[in-house]
Amino acid sequence: MTKTAVIPDKDALKRVGASVRKRLEADPEAYKVETDKAEIFAIGDFLSPAECQRLCMMIDVTAKPSTLHEQDYASGFRTSYSGDLDPRDPFVIGISRRIDDRLGMNPICGEAIQGQRYLPGQQFKPHNDWFYTSEKYWELERKRGGQRSWTAMAFLNEVEEGGETHFTEVGVKIEPKPGVLLVWNNALPDGTPNEDTMHAGTPVVKGAKYVFTKWYRTRKWK
């Protein structure tokens, strides 16, 4: 008799997935992307033009070459510039709380907001936001708050050409529109990490692309 593999944080992912799904489906301003492969929602005009402009300026101050657990900037997998926005800044706190409230998430589970800037040719190749628990880095992330549940990403500026967010398995490309908040569940309804949330930041062709991302964990983020 084969032993069923244990999926870390599965019950928590199932519970959080259900609560946020219920909240967003009841939100008249949240548009659900039509697919049965993943739960993806978009909220237009979440941020004002002035807020977007201010956030772009803050990203310019903090942005450094992006890194990943197993790969650095030189690998070419993720060639944007990124940096965490100051979590003590009152403006950042206000934005963060609005995202928490919209999703109905416990603020202690949210990571710091990370700003990202892409210039022509820069990209983030297809990846999932959830952690692969078979990798060495999982032991650290397990202690830092566990698996990632939902992702919230905001587009901050008009991009002249390119820079779409491409959900490769779903077959949907989302054009960056300033002020839009894009949110998705990194797990399936049963709490299993969803392979079909694979997505890419496609190369910017002209201009620049500014976004920020806030990831949520299943437990208190440390």
C-alpha positions in Angstrom: 0.0 0.0 0.0 1.5 3.3 -1.0 1.7 6.1 1.4 -0.1 9.4 0.5 2.3 12.3 0.2 1.8 15.0 2.8 1.3 18.5 1.3 2.6 21.1 3.7 0.0 23.8 4.7 -2.7 22.1 2.5 -5.6 22.7 5.0 -4.6 26.3 5.5 -4.4 26.9 1.8 -7.8 25.3 1.3 -9.3 27.5 4.1 -7.7 30.8 3.0 -8.6 30.0 -0.6 -12.2 29.6 0.2 -12.5 32.8 2.3 -10.8 35.0 -0.2 -12.7 33.4 -3.1 -16.0 34.1 -1.4 -15.0 37.8 -0.7 -13.8 38.5 -4.3 -16.8 36.8 -5.9 -19.1 39.1 -3.9 -17.1 42.2 -4.9 -18.8 43.9 -7.8 -15.6 45.6 -8.9 -13.6 42.3 -9.1 -13.6 40.8 -12.5 -13.0 37.0 -12.6 -10.8 35.8 -15.5 -12.8 33.1 -17.4 -10.8 29.9 -16.9 -11.3 26.7 -14.9 -7.5 26.3 -14.5 -6.9 29.0 -11.9 -8.6 31.6 -9.8 -7.6 35.0 -11.2 -9.3 38.3 -10.5 -8.7 41.9 -11.7 -9.8 45.1 -9.9 -9.7 48.2 -12.0 -8.9 51.7 -10.6 -7.6 50.2 -7.3 -4.9 52.9 -7.2 -5.3 56.5 -8.3 -2.9 58.1 -10.9 -1.2 60.1 -8.2 -0.7 56.9 -6.0 0.8 55.1 -9.0 3.2 58.0 -9.8 4.3 58.1 -6.2 4.9 54.3 -6.0 7.0 54.5 -9.3 9.2 57.1 -7.7 9.6 54.9 -4.5 10.5 51.9 -6.7 13.2 54.0 -8.5 14.8 54.7 -5.1 14.8 51.0 -3.8 15.3 49.0 -7.0 18.3 46.7 -7.3 19.0 43.8 -9.7 16.4 41.1 -8.8 17.4 37.7 -7.4 15.8 34.3 -6.8 16.5 31.6 -4.3 18.4 29.5 -6.7 19.4 32.0 -9.4 20.9 35.4 -9.6 20.4 38.3 -12.0 23.1 37.1 -14.3 21.2 33.9 -15.1 18.8 35.9 -17.2 15.7 34.2 -15.7 14.6 37.4 -13.9 16.2 40.6 -15.2 14.1 43.2 -13.6 15.1 45.5 -10.8 13.3 45.2 -7.5 13.2 46.2 -3.9 11.0 46.1 -0.8 9.1 49.3 -0.1 9.6 50.6 3.4 6.9 48.8 5.5 7.0 51.6 8.1 6.2 54.4 5.6 2.6 55.6 6.3 1.8 55.7 2.6 2.9 52.1 2.0 1.1 51.0 5.2 -2.1 52.5 3.8 -1.8 50.8 0.4 -1.0 47.5 2.1 -4.0 47.7 4.4 -6.3 48.4 1.4 -5.1 45.2 -0.2 -5.5 43.2 3.1 -9.1 44.6 3.4 -10.0 43.9 -0.2 -9.0 40.3 0.1 -10.0 39.8 3.7 -6.5 38.7 4.6 -5.0 38.8 8.0 -2.3 41.5 7.8 0.3 39.5 9.7 0.4 37.0 6.8 1.4 39.5 4.2 4.9 39.9 3.1 6.4 43.4 2.5 5.3 45.0 -0.7 8.0 44.5 -3.4 8.3 47.0 -6.2 9.6 46.0 -9.6 10.9 47.9 -12.6 11.4 46.5 -16.1 13.2 48.3 -18.9 13.4 47.3 -22.5 14.5 43.7 -22.9 13.9 42.9 -19.2 11.6 40.0 -18.2 10.7 37.4 -15.6 10.5 34.0 -17.3 7.6 31.5 -16.5 7.5 30.7 -12.8 5.1 29.9 -9.9 4.9 32.1 -6.8 4.4 29.1 -4.5 7.3 27.3 -3.0 8.5 23.9 -4.2 8.7 22.1 -0.8 11.3 19.6 -2.2 13.9 22.4 -2.6 16.4 23.3 0.1 15.0 26.8 0.5 11.7 25.4 1.8 13.1 24.8 5.3 13.8 28.5 5.6 10.4 29.6 4.1 8.5 27.1 6.2 9.8 28.9 9.3 9.2 32.4 7.8 5.5 31.9 7.4 4.9 28.7 5.3 3.5 28.4 1.8 2.3 31.4 -0.3 -1.5 31.5 -0.6 -2.6 34.5 -2.7 -0.6 37.0 -4.8 -1.6 40.6 -5.3 0.1 42.5 -8.1 -0.6 46.1 -9.1 0.3 47.7 -12.5 1.5 51.3 -12.0 2.2 52.8 -15.4 1.4 52.7 -19.2 3.9 50.5 -21.0 4.6 51.6 -24.6 5.0 48.0 -25.8 5.3 44.6 -24.3 5.4 43.7 -20.6 2.2 41.7 -20.4 1.7 39.2 -17.5 1.3 35.9 -19.3 -0.4 33.0 -17.5 1.2 30.4 -19.8 -0.9 27.4 -18.8 -4.2 29.3 -18.8 -3.3 30.9 -22.1 -4.1 34.5 -21.0 -2.0 37.6 -21.4 -2.9 40.6 -19.2 -1.9 44.0 -20.5 -0.4 46.3 -17.9 -3.0 49.0 -17.1 -2.1 51.6 -14.4 -4.1 51.3 -11.2 -5.3 47.7 -11.8 -4.8 45.2 -9.0 -4.4 41.6 -10.2 -4.9 38.8 -7.6 -4.7 35.1 -7.9 -4.9 32.0 -5.7 -1.6 30.0 -5.8 -3.5 26.9 -4.8 -6.3 24.7 -6.0 -9.6 24.7 -4.0 -8.4 21.5 -2.2 -5.2 23.3 -1.0 -2.8 21.7 -3.4 -0.3 24.2 -5.1 -1.7 25.0 -8.5 0.8 24.2 -11.4 -1.5 26.2 -13.7 -0.6 29.5 -12.0 2.7 29.5 -14.0 3.1 33.0 -15.3 5.7 35.3 -16.8 6.5 39.0 -17.0 7.0 39.2 -20.8 9.9 41.3 -22.1 9.3 45.1 -22.2 9.8 46.2 -25.9 9.4 50.0 -25.5 9.3 52.2 -22.4 9.4 50.9 -18.8 7.1 48.8 -16.7 6.5 49.4 -13.0 4.5 47.0 -10.8 4.4 46.0 -7.2 3.7 42.6 -5.6 2.4 41.5 -2.2 2.5 37.8 -1.4 0.5 36.2 1.4 1.6 33.3 3.5 -0.5 30.7 5.4 0.9 31.8 8.8 2.5 34.9 10.3 5.3 36.2 7.9 8.6 36.7 9.6 
